[in-house]
């Protein structure tokens, strides 16, 4: 059982931190998780 099991995610990454695409790739390894939206933003 995983804390994200069966969840739908919205991923917002940071340009100077961890990009959204990197987080999305990590989450893809978990079964029963759906990524609805993934983006990398610049918070200035």
N, CA, C and O atoms as a CHARMM CRD file, in Angstrom:
* protein
*
  176
    1    1 UNK  N      0.84000  -1.18000   0.00000 PROA 1      0.00000
    2    1 UNK  CA     0.00000   0.00000   0.00000 PROA 1      0.00000
    3    1 UNK  C      0.88500   1.24400   0.00000 PROA 1      0.00000
    4    1 UNK  O      1.81200   1.36200   0.80200 PROA 1      0.00000
    5    2 UNK  N      0.59400   2.14700  -0.88900 PROA 2      0.00000
    6    2 UNK  CA     1.35700   3.37400  -1.03400 PROA 2      0.00000
    7    2 UNK  C      0.45200   4.55600  -0.70900 PROA 2      0.00000
    8    2 UNK  O     -0.75500   4.49400  -0.94200 PROA 2      0.00000
    9    3 UNK  N      1.01400   5.61200  -0.18300 PROA 3      0.00000
   10    3 UNK  CA     0.22600   6.80500   0.16500 PROA 3      0.00000
   11    3 UNK  C     -0.40400   7.44100  -1.08100 PROA 3      0.00000
   12    3 UNK  O     -1.44000   8.09800  -0.97600 PROA 3      0.00000
   13    4 UNK  N      0.20900   7.25300  -2.25800 PROA 4      0.00000
   14    4 UNK  CA    -0.31500   7.82600  -3.49800 PROA 4      0.00000
   15    4 UNK  C     -1.18300   6.85100  -4.29400 PROA 4      0.00000
   16    4 UNK  O     -1.65200   7.19100  -5.38000 PROA 4      0.00000
   17    5 UNK  N     -1.40000   5.66200  -3.77500 PROA 5      0.00000
   18    5 UNK  CA    -2.15200   4.63600  -4.48600 PROA 5      0.00000
   19    5 UNK  C     -3.57100   5.11200  -4.78800 PROA 5      0.00000
   20    5 UNK  O     -4.32100   5.47200  -3.88100 PROA 5      0.00000
   21    6 UNK  N     -3.92700   5.11000  -6.06900 PROA 6      0.00000
   22    6 UNK  CA    -5.27000   5.49800  -6.49400 PROA 6      0.00000
   23    6 UNK  C     -5.51000   6.99400  -6.56000 PROA 6      0.00000
   24    6 UNK  O     -6.65900   7.42000  -6.67900 PROA 6      0.00000
   25    7 UNK  N     -4.47400   7.79500  -6.48900 PROA 7      0.00000
   26    7 UNK  CA    -4.62400   9.25700  -6.47700 PROA 7      0.00000
   27    7 UNK  C     -4.43600   9.84100  -7.88000 PROA 7      0.00000
   28    7 UNK  O     -3.84100   9.21400  -8.75700 PROA 7      0.00000
   29    8 UNK  N     -4.95600  11.04700  -8.06700 PROA 8      0.00000
   30    8 UNK  CA    -4.73900  11.84300  -9.27000 PROA 8      0.00000
   31    8 UNK  C     -3.89500  13.03500  -8.85900 PROA 8      0.00000
   32    8 UNK  O     -4.20800  13.70800  -7.87700 PROA 8      0.00000
   33    9 UNK  N     -2.82300  13.30600  -9.60300 PROA 9      0.00000
   34    9 UNK  CA    -1.86100  14.32500  -9.19200 PROA 9      0.00000
   35    9 UNK  C     -1.79300  15.50200 -10.14800 PROA 9      0.00000
   36    9 UNK  O     -1.95000  15.35400 -11.36000 PROA 9      0.00000
   37   10 UNK  N     -1.55900  16.66100  -9.58000 PROA 10     0.00000
   38   10 UNK  CA    -1.18600  17.86200 -10.31200 PROA 10     0.00000
   39   10 UNK  C      0.20500  18.20800  -9.81000 PROA 10     0.00000
   40   10 UNK  O      0.39300  18.47500  -8.62300 PROA 10     0.00000
   41   11 UNK  N      1.17800  18.20500 -10.70900 PROA 11     0.00000
   42   11 UNK  CA     2.57600  18.40600 -10.34000 PROA 11     0.00000
   43   11 UNK  C      3.03300  19.76900 -10.83300 PROA 11     0.00000
   44   11 UNK  O      2.92800  20.07100 -12.02100 PROA 11     0.00000
   45   12 UNK  N      3.53800  20.58900  -9.92700 PROA 12     0.00000
   46   12 UNK  CA     4.10100  21.89000 -10.28600 PROA 12     0.00000
   47   12 UNK  C      5.53200  21.92600  -9.77000 PROA 12     0.00000
   48   12 UNK  O      5.77100  21.97800  -8.56400 PROA 12     0.00000
   49   13 UNK  N      6.47100  21.89900 -10.69700 PROA 13     0.00000
   50   13 UNK  CA     7.87400  21.94500 -10.33600 PROA 13     0.00000
   51   13 UNK  C      8.40200  23.37200 -10.37300 PROA 13     0.00000
   52   13 UNK  O      7.70600  24.29800 -10.78700 PROA 13     0.00000
   53   14 UNK  N      9.63100  23.52900  -9.93700 PROA 14     0.00000
   54   14 UNK  CA    10.27200  24.83900  -9.87400 PROA 14     0.00000
   55   14 UNK  C     11.48900  24.84000 -10.79000 PROA 14     0.00000
   56   14 UNK  O     12.24800  23.87100 -10.81500 PROA 14     0.00000
   57   15 UNK  N     11.67800  25.91100 -11.53600 PROA 15     0.00000
   58   15 UNK  CA    12.78700  26.00800 -12.47600 PROA 15     0.00000
   59   15 UNK  C     14.12700  25.90700 -11.77200 PROA 15     0.00000
   60   15 UNK  O     15.03800  25.25800 -12.28400 PROA 15     0.00000
   61   16 UNK  N     14.27200  26.53100 -10.61600 PROA 16     0.00000
   62   16 UNK  CA    15.53200  26.51300  -9.88600 PROA 16     0.00000
   63   16 UNK  C     15.61800  25.35200  -8.90500 PROA 16     0.00000
   64   16 UNK  O     16.65300  25.15700  -8.26900 PROA 16     0.00000
   65   17 UNK  N     14.56000  24.59200  -8.77700 PROA 17     0.00000
   66   17 UNK  CA    14.53200  23.44400  -7.86700 PROA 17     0.00000
   67   17 UNK  C     14.40100  22.15900  -8.66000 PROA 17     0.00000
   68   17 UNK  O     15.26500  21.82800  -9.47100 PROA 17     0.00000
   69   18 UNK  N     13.32200  21.43900  -8.42500 PROA 18     0.00000
   70   18 UNK  CA    13.07800  20.17600  -9.12300 PROA 18     0.00000
   71   18 UNK  C     12.01900  20.40800 -10.19600 PROA 18     0.00000
   72   18 UNK  O     10.89700  20.80100  -9.87500 PROA 18     0.00000
   73   19 UNK  N     12.35400  20.17000 -11.47000 PROA 19     0.00000
   74   19 UNK  CA    11.38800  20.36800 -12.55300 PROA 19     0.00000
   75   19 UNK  C     10.20500  19.39600 -12.45000 PROA 19     0.00000
   76   19 UNK  O     10.34700  18.27900 -11.95300 PROA 19     0.00000
   77   20 UNK  N      9.06400  19.83200 -12.91900 PROA 20     0.00000
   78   20 UNK  CA     7.86500  19.00600 -12.89300 PROA 20     0.00000
   79   20 UNK  C      8.03000  17.69600 -13.63200 PROA 20     0.00000
   80   20 UNK  O      7.49700  16.67400 -13.20100 PROA 20     0.00000
   81   21 UNK  N      8.75700  17.70700 -14.73700 PROA 21     0.00000
   82   21 UNK  CA     8.96300  16.48800 -15.52000 PROA 21     0.00000
   83   21 UNK  C      9.76400  15.44800 -14.74100 PROA 21     0.00000
   84   21 UNK  O      9.53000  14.25000 -14.89600 PROA 21     0.00000
   85   22 UNK  N     10.69600  15.88400 -13.91500 PROA 22     0.00000
   86   22 UNK  CA    11.47900  14.96000 -13.09300 PROA 22     0.00000
   87   22 UNK  C     10.59900  14.29500 -12.04300 PROA 22     0.00000
   88   22 UNK  O     10.71900  13.09600 -11.79200 PROA 22     0.00000
   89   23 UNK  N      9.71500  15.07500 -11.43100 PROA 23     0.00000
   90   23 UNK  CA     8.79000  14.51700 -10.44500 PROA 23     0.00000
   91   23 UNK  C      7.84500  13.53400 -11.12200 PROA 23     0.00000
   92   23 UNK  O      7.54900  12.47000 -10.57800 PROA 23     0.00000
   93   24 UNK  N      7.37500  13.89400 -12.31000 PROA 24     0.00000
   94   24 UNK  CA     6.45900  13.02800 -13.05000 PROA 24     0.00000
   95   24 UNK  C      7.11100  11.68900 -13.37200 PROA 24     0.00000
   96   24 UNK  O      6.46100  10.65000 -13.25500 PROA 24     0.00000
   97   25 UNK  N      8.37000  11.68900 -13.77400 PROA 25     0.00000
   98   25 UNK  CA     9.07000  10.44100 -14.07700 PROA 25     0.00000
   99   25 UNK  C      9.17300   9.54900 -12.84300 PROA 25     0.00000
  100   25 UNK  O      9.04900   8.32900 -12.95500 PROA 25     0.00000
  101   26 UNK  N      9.39300  10.12700 -11.68700 PROA 26     0.00000
  102   26 UNK  CA     9.46200   9.34700 -10.44300 PROA 26     0.00000
  103   26 UNK  C      8.11000   8.75100 -10.09100 PROA 26     0.00000
  104   26 UNK  O      8.03100   7.62000  -9.61100 PROA 26     0.00000
  105   27 UNK  N      7.05000   9.50700 -10.32800 PROA 27     0.00000
  106   27 UNK  CA     5.70300   9.06400  -9.96900 PROA 27     0.00000
  107   27 UNK  C      5.20200   7.97600 -10.92000 PROA 27     0.00000
  108   27 UNK  O      4.37300   7.15300 -10.53100 PROA 27     0.00000
  109   28 UNK  N      5.69300   7.96100 -12.15100 PROA 28     0.00000
  110   28 UNK  CA     5.25600   6.95600 -13.12600 PROA 28     0.00000
  111   28 UNK  C      5.56600   5.53400 -12.67900 PROA 28     0.00000
  112   28 UNK  O      4.93000   4.58900 -13.14700 PROA 28     0.00000
  113   29 UNK  N      6.53100   5.36700 -11.78200 PROA 29     0.00000
  114   29 UNK  CA     6.89500   4.03800 -11.30100 PROA 29     0.00000
  115   29 UNK  C      5.84400   3.47100 -10.34500 PROA 29     0.00000
  116   29 UNK  O      5.84700   2.27100 -10.07000 PROA 29     0.00000
  117   30 UNK  N      4.95300   4.31200  -9.84000 PROA 30     0.00000
  118   30 UNK  CA     3.92700   3.88100  -8.88700 PROA 30     0.00000
  119   30 UNK  C      2.66700   3.48200  -9.66100 PROA 30     0.00000
  120   30 UNK  O      2.19700   4.22800 -10.52000 PROA 30     0.00000
  121   31 UNK  N      2.13700   2.32500  -9.35500 PROA 31     0.00000
  122   31 UNK  CA     0.92000   1.87000 -10.02000 PROA 31     0.00000
  123   31 UNK  C     -0.28900   2.59600  -9.45500 PROA 31     0.00000
  124   31 UNK  O     -0.27600   3.04100  -8.30700 PROA 31     0.00000
  125   32 UNK  N     -1.33100   2.71300 -10.26300 PROA 32     0.00000
  126   32 UNK  CA    -2.60900   3.32700  -9.87200 PROA 32     0.00000
  127   32 UNK  C     -2.48700   4.80900  -9.53000 PROA 32     0.00000
  128   32 UNK  O     -3.24300   5.31600  -8.70100 PROA 32     0.00000
  129   33 UNK  N     -1.54900   5.50100 -10.15700 PROA 33     0.00000
  130   33 UNK  CA    -1.41100   6.94700  -9.98000 PROA 33     0.00000
  131   33 UNK  C     -1.57400   7.59600 -11.34900 PROA 33     0.00000
  132   33 UNK  O     -0.93600   7.18300 -12.31700 PROA 33     0.00000
  133   34 UNK  N     -2.42600   8.60700 -11.42600 PROA 34     0.00000
  134   34 UNK  CA    -2.67200   9.30200 -12.68600 PROA 34     0.00000
  135   34 UNK  C     -2.19800  10.75000 -12.55800 PROA 34     0.00000
  136   34 UNK  O     -2.59800  11.47100 -11.64400 PROA 34     0.00000
  137   35 UNK  N     -1.32800  11.16400 -13.50000 PROA 35     0.00000
  138   35 UNK  CA    -0.85200  12.55100 -13.52100 PROA 35     0.00000
  139   35 UNK  C     -1.78000  13.33000 -14.45400 PROA 35     0.00000
  140   35 UNK  O     -1.80600  13.09200 -15.66200 PROA 35     0.00000
  141   36 UNK  N     -2.54100  14.26800 -13.87500 PROA 36     0.00000
  142   36 UNK  CA    -3.47000  15.07100 -14.66200 PROA 36     0.00000
  143   36 UNK  C     -2.78100  16.24400 -15.33000 PROA 36     0.00000
  144   36 UNK  O     -3.13200  16.62000 -16.44800 PROA 36     0.00000
  145   37 UNK  N     -1.79200  16.83100 -14.64500 PROA 37     0.00000
  146   37 UNK  CA    -1.11500  18.00600 -15.16200 PROA 37     0.00000
  147   37 UNK  C      0.29000  18.06800 -14.56100 PROA 37     0.00000
  148   37 UNK  O      0.48100  17.82300 -13.37000 PROA 37     0.00000
  149   38 UNK  N      1.27000  18.40100 -15.40900 PROA 38     0.00000
  150   38 UNK  CA     2.63700  18.54600 -14.94500 PROA 38     0.00000
  151   38 UNK  C      3.26100  19.74200 -15.64000 PROA 38     0.00000
  152   38 UNK  O      3.19900  19.85700 -16.86400 PROA 38     0.00000
  153   39 UNK  N      3.87200  20.64600 -14.85100 PROA 39     0.00000
  154   39 UNK  CA     4.48200  21.83700 -15.42200 PROA 39     0.00000
  155   39 UNK  C      5.66300  22.26300 -14.56400 PROA 39     0.00000
  156   39 UNK  O      5.77300  21.89700 -13.39300 PROA 39     0.00000
  157   40 UNK  N      6.54200  23.04300 -15.17700 PROA 40     0.00000
  158   40 UNK  CA     7.65100  23.66300 -14.46900 PROA 40     0.00000
  159   40 UNK  C      7.46000  25.16900 -14.55600 PROA 40     0.00000
  160   40 UNK  O      7.36200  25.72800 -15.64900 PROA 40     0.00000
  161   41 UNK  N      7.40900  25.81500 -13.41900 PROA 41     0.00000
  162   41 UNK  CA     7.16000  27.25300 -13.36000 PROA 41     0.00000
  163   41 UNK  C      8.37000  27.97800 -12.80000 PROA 41     0.00000
  164   41 UNK  O      9.22900  27.37700 -12.15400 PROA 41     0.00000
  165   42 UNK  N      8.42700  29.27700 -13.05700 PROA 42     0.00000
  166   42 UNK  CA     9.48300  30.12600 -12.52100 PROA 42     0.00000
  167   42 UNK  C      8.86100  31.05900 -11.48100 PROA 42     0.00000
  168   42 UNK  O      8.10400  31.96700 -11.82600 PROA 42     0.00000
  169   43 UNK  N      9.18200  30.83300 -10.22700 PROA 43     0.00000
  170   43 UNK  CA     8.63100  31.64200  -9.14500 PROA 43     0.00000
  171   43 UNK  C      9.65700  32.71200  -8.76800 PROA 43     0.00000
  172   43 UNK  O     10.62800  32.43700  -8.06300 PROA 43     0.00000
  173   44 UNK  N      9.42700  33.92800  -9.24600 PROA 44     0.00000
  174   44 UNK  CA    10.37400  35.02000  -8.98400 PROA 44     0.00000
  175   44 UNK  C      9.71800  36.04700  -8.09000 PROA 44     0.00000
  176   44 UNK  O     10.33900  37.05100  -7.74500 PROA 44     0.00000
